[in-house]
């Protein structure tokens, strides 16, 4: 059985832009609302590579590292009247690091996360059945990077607002049968290009509840 140090629930509003695979132009922006559930475990050594954006922290003695043991999300796209699901990409390290603002004092500190996700959108009314289910994912070089400030140990301070660090994150076609990124665009049949972008503009990620192994209880936002 997995040993979780933290389990958290996050309320997320996202902004996703669909792209034209032929010329790369932005077609339409959709608002997405829902929640993410996440389970994490602390560790002494980092599992992330420098490409995750954690390079400057890999050798800091005061850094605390975390691994994501599970992560999934349930969202809804109001404009399409359709659900959007999310799960962690099992092939890439979804992890975090917490570093002290002053190495000699535990708090305040800054926490960073590097996330890799697979998004699935089912559109049953789509005229061509082969394109009815879209699977999109972000690549290793484009993590979904978030950060927040902590004034107390993680889990004791609720709610916490996370900030998306990049202006946009490209989402590429994912082949669910192969369990890997598609080698061709499912629409054009050519080389895969980003079919959507996660935008910083319009993003809101707030941790509303946290369970900690230390207390064996949930702490919820009022």
C-alpha positions as CSV (number, residue, x, y, z in Angstrom):
1,X,0.0,0.0,0.0
2,X,1.3,3.4,-0.9
3,X,2.5,5.6,1.9
4,X,1.1,9.2,1.5
5,X,2.6,12.0,3.4
6,X,0.0,14.4,1.9
7,X,-3.2,14.2,0.0
8,X,-4.7,17.4,-1.4
9,X,-7.8,18.6,-3.2
10,X,-7.4,21.6,-5.6
11,X,-10.1,23.7,-7.1
12,X,-9.0,24.7,-10.7
13,X,-10.3,27.0,-13.3
14,X,-8.3,26.7,-16.5
15,X,-8.1,28.4,-19.9
16,X,-7.5,26.1,-22.9
17,X,-7.0,27.3,-26.4
18,X,-7.7,25.0,-29.3
19,X,-5.2,25.3,-32.2
20,X,-5.6,24.7,-36.0
21,X,-3.2,21.8,-36.7
22,X,-2.7,23.0,-40.3
23,X,-1.4,26.5,-39.7
24,X,-1.1,26.7,-35.9
25,X,-3.6,29.5,-35.5
26,X,-5.7,29.7,-32.3
27,X,-9.3,28.7,-33.0
28,X,-11.2,29.2,-29.8
29,X,-10.6,29.6,-26.1
30,X,-12.6,27.4,-23.6
31,X,-13.1,27.9,-19.9
32,X,-12.6,24.8,-17.8
33,X,-13.7,24.3,-14.2
34,X,-13.2,21.4,-11.9
35,X,-11.0,19.8,-9.2
36,X,-7.8,17.9,-8.9
37,X,-7.0,15.2,-6.3
38,X,-3.4,14.5,-5.6
39,X,-1.4,12.2,-3.3
40,X,2.3,12.9,-2.5
41,X,5.2,11.5,-0.6
42,X,8.3,13.3,0.7
43,X,11.8,12.1,-0.2
44,X,15.4,13.0,0.5
45,X,16.7,13.0,-3.0
46,X,15.1,14.6,-6.1
47,X,13.5,12.4,-8.8
48,X,13.2,15.3,-11.3
49,X,15.6,16.1,-14.0
50,X,16.9,19.6,-14.6
51,X,14.5,19.9,-17.5
52,X,11.6,20.0,-15.0
53,X,12.8,23.4,-14.0
54,X,14.3,22.3,-10.6
55,X,17.9,22.4,-11.7
56,X,18.9,25.3,-9.3
57,X,17.5,23.4,-6.3
58,X,18.9,19.9,-6.9
59,X,21.9,20.4,-4.6
60,X,20.5,22.7,-2.0
61,X,20.7,21.1,1.5
62,X,17.5,22.8,2.7
63,X,15.3,21.6,-0.2
64,X,12.5,19.2,0.4
65,X,11.4,17.1,-2.5
66,X,8.1,15.4,-3.2
67,X,6.9,12.7,-5.6
68,X,3.3,12.5,-6.9
69,X,1.9,9.0,-6.2
70,X,-1.4,9.7,-7.8
71,X,-3.1,12.6,-9.6
72,X,-6.4,12.9,-11.4
73,X,-8.9,15.6,-12.3
74,X,-12.5,16.0,-13.3
75,X,-13.5,19.1,-15.2
76,X,-16.3,20.5,-17.2
77,X,-16.2,22.7,-20.4
78,X,-19.3,24.8,-20.3
79,X,-19.1,25.9,-23.9
80,X,-19.0,22.3,-25.1
81,X,-21.3,20.9,-22.4
82,X,-18.7,18.1,-22.1
83,X,-16.6,16.7,-19.3
84,X,-12.8,16.8,-19.5
85,X,-10.8,14.2,-17.5
86,X,-7.1,14.4,-16.4
87,X,-4.7,11.8,-15.2
88,X,-1.0,11.8,-14.4
89,X,1.4,10.7,-17.2
90,X,3.0,7.6,-15.8
91,X,6.1,7.9,-17.9
92,X,7.2,11.3,-16.6
93,X,8.1,12.5,-13.1
94,X,5.3,14.6,-11.5
95,X,7.0,16.1,-8.5
96,X,7.7,19.1,-6.4
97,X,10.3,20.9,-4.3
98,X,10.1,23.3,-1.4
99,X,12.9,25.7,-0.7
100,X,13.4,28.2,2.1
101,X,13.4,31.9,1.3
102,X,16.2,32.2,3.9
103,X,18.1,28.9,4.2
104,X,18.6,29.4,7.9
105,X,14.8,29.8,8.6
106,X,12.2,27.1,7.8
107,X,9.4,29.5,6.8
108,X,8.4,31.4,4.7
109,X,9.3,29.1,1.8
110,X,8.4,28.7,-1.8
111,X,7.0,25.5,-3.2
112,X,7.3,24.5,-6.9
113,X,5.6,21.7,-8.8
114,X,6.3,20.2,-12.2
115,X,3.3,18.3,-13.5
116,X,2.7,16.1,-16.5
117,X,-0.9,15.3,-17.4
118,X,-3.0,13.5,-20.0
119,X,-6.3,15.2,-20.8
120,X,-9.2,13.3,-22.4
121,X,-12.2,14.9,-24.1
122,X,-15.1,12.8,-25.4
123,X,-17.3,14.5,-28.0
124,X,-19.9,11.9,-29.0
125,X,-21.6,14.3,-31.5
126,X,-18.4,14.7,-33.6
127,X,-19.2,13.7,-37.2
128,X,-16.1,11.5,-37.7
129,X,-16.0,8.7,-35.0
130,X,-12.2,8.3,-35.3
131,X,-11.8,11.8,-33.9
132,X,-14.5,11.5,-31.2
133,X,-12.1,11.1,-28.3
134,X,-9.2,13.5,-28.1
135,X,-6.2,12.7,-25.8
136,X,-3.7,15.5,-25.3
137,X,-0.6,15.7,-23.1
138,X,2.3,18.0,-22.3
139,X,5.8,16.9,-23.2
140,X,8.8,16.6,-20.8
141,X,10.3,19.9,-22.0
142,X,7.1,21.7,-21.2
143,X,6.0,20.8,-17.6
144,X,3.0,22.4,-16.1
145,X,4.9,24.5,-13.5
146,X,3.2,26.0,-10.5
147,X,4.5,27.7,-7.4
148,X,3.1,29.0,-4.1
149,X,4.4,30.7,-0.9
150,X,4.1,28.8,2.4
151,X,4.2,30.4,5.9
152,X,3.5,27.0,7.6
153,X,4.2,23.4,6.9
154,X,2.4,22.1,3.8
155,X,-1.1,21.0,4.8
156,X,-1.5,23.3,7.8
157,X,-2.1,26.4,5.6
158,X,-5.4,26.2,3.8
159,X,-6.4,27.6,1.3
160,X,-3.3,28.1,-0.8
161,X,-3.2,29.7,-4.2
162,X,-0.8,28.3,-6.8
163,X,0.5,30.4,-9.6
164,X,1.0,29.0,-13.1
165,X,4.6,30.0,-13.9
166,X,4.5,29.9,-17.8
167,X,2.3,32.0,-20.1
168,X,1.3,28.8,-22.0
169,X,1.9,25.1,-22.1
170,X,1.6,23.2,-25.4
171,X,-0.6,20.0,-25.4
172,X,0.3,17.4,-28.1
173,X,-1.8,14.5,-29.4
174,X,-1.5,11.4,-27.2
175,X,-2.1,7.9,-28.5
176,X,-4.0,6.1,-25.7
177,X,-3.5,2.7,-27.3
178,X,0.2,3.0,-27.5
179,X,0.4,4.8,-24.2
180,X,2.8,7.4,-25.7
181,X,2.7,10.6,-27.7
182,X,1.2,10.2,-31.2
183,X,3.7,9.9,-34.0
184,X,1.3,11.7,-36.4
185,X,-1.4,14.2,-36.1
186,X,-4.8,12.4,-35.7
187,X,-6.4,15.2,-37.9
188,X,-4.0,15.9,-40.7
189,X,-2.0,12.6,-40.7
190,X,1.2,14.7,-40.7
191,X,3.8,15.4,-38.0
192,X,2.2,16.1,-34.6
193,X,1.9,19.7,-33.6
194,X,0.2,21.2,-30.5
195,X,-3.5,20.9,-30.8
196,X,-4.2,23.0,-27.7
197,X,-2.5,25.4,-25.2
198,X,-3.0,25.7,-21.4
199,X,-2.9,29.5,-20.8
200,X,-1.8,31.3,-17.7
201,X,-4.4,34.0,-18.4
202,X,-7.6,32.7,-16.9
203,X,-5.9,30.0,-14.7
204,X,-6.8,29.7,-11.0
205,X,-5.5,26.8,-8.9
206,X,-6.4,26.8,-5.1
207,X,-5.7,24.1,-2.6
208,X,-9.0,23.8,-0.7
209,X,-8.2,20.8,1.5
210,X,-5.2,18.8,2.7
211,X,-4.7,15.5,4.5
212,X,-1.4,14.9,6.3
213,X,0.0,11.7,7.7
214,X,1.2,13.7,10.7
215,X,-2.3,14.5,11.8
216,X,-4.2,11.7,10.0
217,X,-7.0,14.2,9.3
218,X,-8.2,16.6,6.7
219,X,-7.8,20.4,7.0
220,X,-10.5,22.2,4.8
221,X,-10.8,25.8,3.7
222,X,-13.7,27.6,5.5
